[in-house]
């Protein structure tokens, strides 16, 4: 009996130790990555955003940029703001529960998050915009285009995650984190120390075969996702994506806005041949821009092509296929992460049109 008590005492001490490490680590992360924008209360969620006003002679319409899983507003702002500032009004924001935004009580799926974006636009006086979404931000972009057509001038999808994929599996730790009690305990104890150890390698595979930009993790404030509340919000988003895509992908034909989809054939995060090809198939008139040897981060690796896509859906005459060939020539020799980051293989049956 004494051994049982001793084991329980040791286990409790271990748990409290990891909780303490996580609390201190989260505090340090927040000290190193403070908010850089303003806050607005949107239907009970405190949303953090950076609003870049339009100059009087803006040549492009407003642009709203939606980041993906595990990220925050800096992930799009750092590579794209300097290329578009002075040309358009821009809105960068932390999706609910990410970065410095609160989750609120009604942001548990992409449609709800699209509604929050629409309300934030109203708050800032943005009537219509080009909506740009990366990865998980792509499914939020699809929801926005479908449910808020009156606010949508065009859609740009960057390596999106939008359609059901074979088996619907996600990383085990996302599903574990969404479990009652056990998930809370996991996020409060192990995600910070384990995530800190694995973040650099995971980021290599997000960009692979392209090189991770210097100081990307710190400059883009990616460690913010390791805080327990942010990790739980992120896990809820990712774990629920398959069910949401099953229900909503058949409705993508309702989208009528000009659309461009940019994807790489070496994406190691999402099934590009399912999501991107599916969007080009399902949205009438959508243009698929396929870039050879590009990974999951066209927003960083193909910034010129991303801006060109924004320009095209805004009505400019842009040859995106020619721009893609220029990007391909620039990254043709990239082989970062070789041997460590496996390509996603899609069964041929899954590639057949449906």
Buried (B, 14 or more C-beta within 10 A) or exposed (E): EEEEEEEEEEEEEEBEEBBEBBBEBBEEBBEEBEBBBEBBEBBEBBBBBBBBEBEEEBEBBBBBBBBBBBBBBBBBBBBBBEEBBEBBBBBBBBBBBBBBBBBBEBBBBBBBBBBBBBBBBEBBEBEBBBBBBBBBBBBBBBBBBBBBEEBBBBBBBBBBBBBBBEEEEBEEBBBBBBEEEEBBBBBBBBBBBBBBEEBEEBBBBBBBBBBBBEEBEEEBBBBBBBBBBBBBBBBBBBBBBBEBBEEBBEEBEBBEBBBBBBBBBBBBBBBBBBBBBBBBBBBEEBBBBBBBBBBBBBBBBBBEBBBBBBBBBBEEEBEBEEBBEEBBEBBEEBEBBEEEBEEBEBEEEBEEEE
